[in-house]
Amino acid sequence: MAKKEITIAFRNGGTIPAAVLKTQKDVRVPAHEPISVPEVYGRHLIEDRFAYETDVKAQPSKKGSPAKPSEADITEAETAVVDARAAVEAAGDDLVAKADAEANLKAAEDALAALKG
């Protein structure tokens, strides 16, 4: 049975132990940068509010020129930004929900900016 993975992003950056990712060294991840991790580990970080789940898929870094994003990718990213803004508005006075929504909005805006170049 294949292990399920989840894409998360750290709120303030973090380190994923080498044993979790089965790598030689621990992996340092900047704030709001998506990374795929085993689902159980990712859910643990989300529940402890160190990270949040993101719809943005972690992209392996490639050398050379990146492929041009499709119109569908850009439209999807724009929709994610609109949805994230609505979530910030809907959070109202709930500070925790608002902070989560703002972090998701920043991640969505960063993803859109990365696609647009």
N, C-alpha and C positions, 0 to 999 in steps of 0.2 A: 504494500500500500504506500503510495507516494505521500510525503508530508505536505500539508497545506501551508501556503505562505500568505502573508499579509504585507501590504505596503504601508509603512508608517513614516512619520517625520518627527524628530525630536523638537520640543518647544525651545530649548536652550542649547541644543547640541548634546551629543552624548557619545559613549563608547560602547560598542557591542563586543562582548568577549569572543575570542577566537573559537572557543568550543561551540558557541551557538551557530556561527556561520561556517564552521569547519574549515577555517583558514589557519595560516601559520601565526599571524599576529592579530591583536585586537584591532577593530576597525573604528576609527574616529569619524563621526558624522556631524557635519555642521548643522546649525539650527535650520529647520524647515526644509531640509534636503531629503527627498524620499529615498527609502531603502527597503528592500524586501527581506523579511525575516520569517522564521517559523511562526505559524499562527499563535501557538500557545505563548511563546515569548513576547510577541507583539501585543497580544491582549493583556499580558501582565504589565507591560509598560504603559499601555493606554489606561488601564484601571488605576494605576498609581500616578497618573497624570504627568508622566515624564514625556509622553509622546501622544500623538493623535493619528488616527487612521486617515489615509489620504487616497483619493482616487487616482492621483498622478502616479503612474507606474515608474518605478526606478529604471532608469536607462543606463545600461552599461556604457562606460566611457569608451569612445572610439577615437582613434587618431585619424587625422585627415579631415576633410570637409564633411560637415554633417549633412544629412539628407534634408531637403526642403520639406517643411511640414505641409500636409494637405489642408485644403479648405475645411474639411470635416474636422480635423484636429483643432484648428483655430476656432471654429464655431463651437466645438465642445468645450474648449477652454474658456471662451467668452461666456457660455452658459453657466459654467461652474462659478465664474466670478459673480455673475448676476445672482445665482442661487446663494452664494456665500454672503453677499451683501444683504440679501433678504433675511438670512439667518441671524446676522448681526442686529438687524432691525427688530426681529422677532424676539431676541434675547431680552430686550427691555432692561429691567433693573437687576436681573440675575447676573451678578458679576462673574461667576464661574462660567456660566453658559456664554456670556458675552466674550470673555477672554478666549474660550475655545473657538467661538465663531470668528473672532478677529484673527486668530492664528490660522484658521482654515482659509479665511479671505486672503491673508498675506500669501499663503502657499499657492492659492489659485491665481492671484495676480502675478506672482513670480513665474508660475508655469506659463501663463499667457505671454508674459514679457519674453520669456526664453523662446517660445515658439515664434513670436513676431521678430525676434532678433534685435 
